[in-house]
Amino acid sequence: MQRFRGTYTVLVTPFTADGAAVDIEALKRLVDFQISEGIHGLIPLGSTGEFLSITPDERTAIVETVVRQAAGRVPVLIGTGAEWTRDAVATSREAEKLGADGVMIIPPFYSVPTEDELYVHYKAVADAISIPIMVYNNPATANVDLTPDIVARLATIPNCSYIKESTLDVTRVREIIRLCGERMTVFAGVLGFESFWLGAEGWIAVCSNVVPRLSAQLFEASVDRRDLAEATAIHRKLVPLLPFVGGPRYVSGTKAAFEMMGMPMGPPRPPRLPLPERDRPALRKVLAELGALPLDHSGQKRLAAE
């Protein structure tokens, strides 16, 4: 079984212009765009993919589409987090049946499970599937913190072998590696650049929806080549984009960026709203500086204010 490493994009879910349905053709184009730009892996149905605003039939269609379109060119992990263990087991089984390479599972996000309950939850999923599990620690949204000690216990479950660590405490990377050794591979969820230098072997990124090539290059410079000067230069290019694809507007900001890039992904689903008009000129300026805007008829990048 292949080992996961690199920059993986947690994909937006494209919707039709009215938000009523998943835009399957746009999703296929998004997968091809990501792979052609050098991304190392794909994760649909994470938080950025609005997984809590998706119907069961839409979930199945999204998994089928991404797996088929990727066609083995890069690994595909499916977000299968759920409040009820039974649902997490069912969606993880479906992901494996449809050809996914792994699943990413945030803890139950309302019940505030204890350590024992977390262990039982992840063990139930692990016992039901044979593909790897990426544990997802995001206490800001899950209402529970998978501390390094808890992660070390989860790492005793045979196929709980990856973690997306999404706190702003980069020392978590160091501690997880110290406690788990080779039993748990760390992917950064927020601080990609910083985490690489403490031993993270991957990054689950939102910004790579928009700039997959640059995001992949950050991993390659940091981890493959250990070139701090090159990695720092790439990181500095990415920094102005991060406020638009992080925080409370990460979905609306990413979808607004795609609209400006000529790759519409539809609106976010309520209660999320589109990016406010007042924020759009600043985002367009950032995209222009990154070379992400489409060419106009003269061959120049467009930077017109909206």
N, C-alpha and C positions, 0 to 999 in steps of 0.2 A: 504494500500500500504506500502511495506516495506521501512524502512529508510536506506539510504545508509551511510555506515561508514566503515572505515578500509583502507587497502592498496589495491588499484586497479591497475592492470597492463595495461598500454597503449601498446597494443600488436604490435609487428612487423608483417608485412605481409609476409608470406613465398612465395617465387617465385621458379619456376623451375630453374635448374642450368643455363639456358640461359637467365633467366629473362623474358621470353616471356609470362608466364602464372602464375596465382596463384596456388600454390601447396596446394590443398585442403586437402590431406591426412596429410601433415606436419602441416597444421593449426589445424586439429583435434587433432593431437598428442600434439601440443603446448597447446591447451585448457586443455587437460587432465593432462598434466604436471603441469600447473599452479594450477589447482584445487587440485590435489593430494599433492602438496607442501604447501597447506594451504592459498593460496591467497584469498582475500575477495571479489574481483570483477574484471571484465574484460572490457576493452574498446578498441575494434578494430576501425580502421579507424581514429585514431588521427594522429598527426604529425609523430610519430614514425612508424605508419602504412602506411606512404607514401600516404596519402589519395588523394593528388593532382596528383599522378601518377597512378591512378586506373581508369579503364573504368567503365561506368555505370553497365554493366553486371557483371564485377568482384566485384563491390561494393555489388550488390545483393547477389552474391554467398558467399561473406565473411560474410555478416550479417546472412544469412540463416545457414551457417556452424557453426559459433560461438554460435548462439542462440540454435541451435539443440544440439550441442555437450555439451554445458554447462548444458542443460536440467534442468534448475531451481536450479542447485546446488549453484551457486553464481549469483549475479546480473550482467547483461550485459547492458552497455550503449554504444551507437553507436555515433561516431563522425560524425556530419552532418553539419559542417561548410561549408559555401559557400559565394561567393561574391554577388550573386543575391538572394534576399529574396525568390523568387519563388523556386529556387533550394533547399534552406535550408528547406522550407516547404515541398517540395516533398520528399526529402530524409528522413526527420523526420517522415512523414506519412508512408513511406515505412518501416522504422525501427519499428514503433509501430505495423504495420500490420504483420510484420514477428516475433513479439514476444519479442522485446527488452523491457527492464525495464525502460530505460530512454535514453536521448540523451545528447551529449556534443557539445556545439556550440561555436566556436571561432567567433569573430566579422568579418564582411566583411574586407578583408585584403588588399584591394587596394584603395578603394574609400575614406578611412579615414572619416567614418561617424561621424556626430555630435551627441550630446547626444540625441536630439529628434529623429534622424534617427536610432540610436541604439535601442531606446525604441520601435519604430515602427517595426523594424526588429524582435526583440525578441517577441514582442506582436503578430505579425503575425504567428510565429511558435507556440506560446503557444495556440493561438486560434484554431489551426488546429489539435492539438494532445491532448491526455489526460494523457500522461506519463510525468514524471518530466524532466525539462531542467536543465542541469549543464552549467552555463555560464563559458566561458573559457577566462581568462585574461592572454594574453601573448604579451605584447606590442612589444617585440623584433621581433616577427614574424608577428603580426597582424597589426602593424603600427597604432594602437590606444590603448590607455590606459584606461581600465575600473577602474577609481578611486573609492575609497570607496563611495563617494557621488553618482556617477553614478550607482554603484552596489545597493545602497539603493533604488534608483528609480526603477531599474529593479526588485528588490525584491517585489515591489508592484504588479507585474504580478503574478497571483496565482500560476502557476506551475514552475516559475523561482525560484527554492528553493535551488539550490546548486551552488557553484562557485569553479572552479579550479584556484587558485591564483598563477601565475607563475612569479612574479617579484622577485627580490632579496631583497626586502624590507619587512622583516618579520613583521614590524609593521602594514602592510596592514591587516593581520589577525585580530589583535586587533581592528582596526578601523571598519572593516566590521562587526564584531560581535557587536561592540558598536552601530553602526548605524542601523543594521538590526535585531538584536536580534535573535529570533527563526525563523524568516522568511528566513534566508539564512544560510545554513550549509557550512562551509569552508573546502575545500580540498586543501592541499598544492600541488603545481605543481613542485616545485624545493626543497625548504627547508623543507623537511618533519619533520625531528627531531626537528628543531627549532620551527616550526609552531605548533607542537603538544602541546607545553608547553604554547602557547598563546591562545589555544582554538580550533585549527583545529581538526576536527573529522575524517579526512581522508587524504590520500596521493595518488596522481596519479603518479605512478613511472615508470621510464624507466628501472632502474636497476633490478626491480622485474621480468622483462623478464628472466633474467639470474639466479637470486637468489631469487625466490619468497618466500621461507620459511623464510629466514632471514629478508626480507623486511616486511613481515607480522608480524614477531615477534617484529620488531621495533615499529609498531603501538600498538601491544598488551602490550608491556612493558611500553610504554609512556602514552597511553590513558586509557587502561583497568586497568592496575595495578599502574600507576603513580610511577613507580620504576625508578628513575633517574639514579641510578648506572647501572642497567641492560640495560636501553635504551642507555646510553652513550657507554657502551661496545659494543653493537650491531652496533651503528652508527660508531664507530671507525673501526670496521671490514669492513663496507661498503665503507668508504671514499676512499680507493685506487682504487675502481672500478669506482667511479663517473666520473673521467675525460674521461674515455673511453665510457661512455654512456651519456655524456652531451656535450654541446657545438656543434660545427659544425659537429662532427663525431658520433653523437648519434645513427644514424641508422647503419652506417657501423661498428661502434665498437660493437654494440649489435649483429649484424649478424655474425661478426668475432668470437665473444665469443661463439655463438651457434655452429659454425663450429668446434671450438676447443673442445666443449663439446660433439661432436658426434651427434648433432641435426641440421644438415644443414638447413638453411632457405633461401638459394639462395642469390644472390647478391642484393644490392640496385639498383633501377632503375635510369638511367641517368637523370639529370646530376650528381647525386651522384656516387662516385667511391668506390670500396671496401677499407677497411682499409689498409693503406700502409704497406708493408712488414716490414719496419723499426720499426713499432709500435707493431708488433705482439708478439715478445718475452716478452715485458713488460706486455702485456695483459695476456699472458699465465701464467706468474709468479703470477699475481694477482689472476687469477682463481684458480691456484693450492693452493694458500694460503687460499682461501675461500672454498676449498674442492669441487670445481665445475667441475673438470675435470673427465673424465671417468677412470675406473680402467684398468690397464694393466693386462697381464696374471698372474702376481705374486700377484695381489690384491692391488698393490700400485698405488697411483695417479701419472699420467704421468706429467712430467715437462720437457720434451725434448725441446730444442730450435728448432724453425722451420727453 
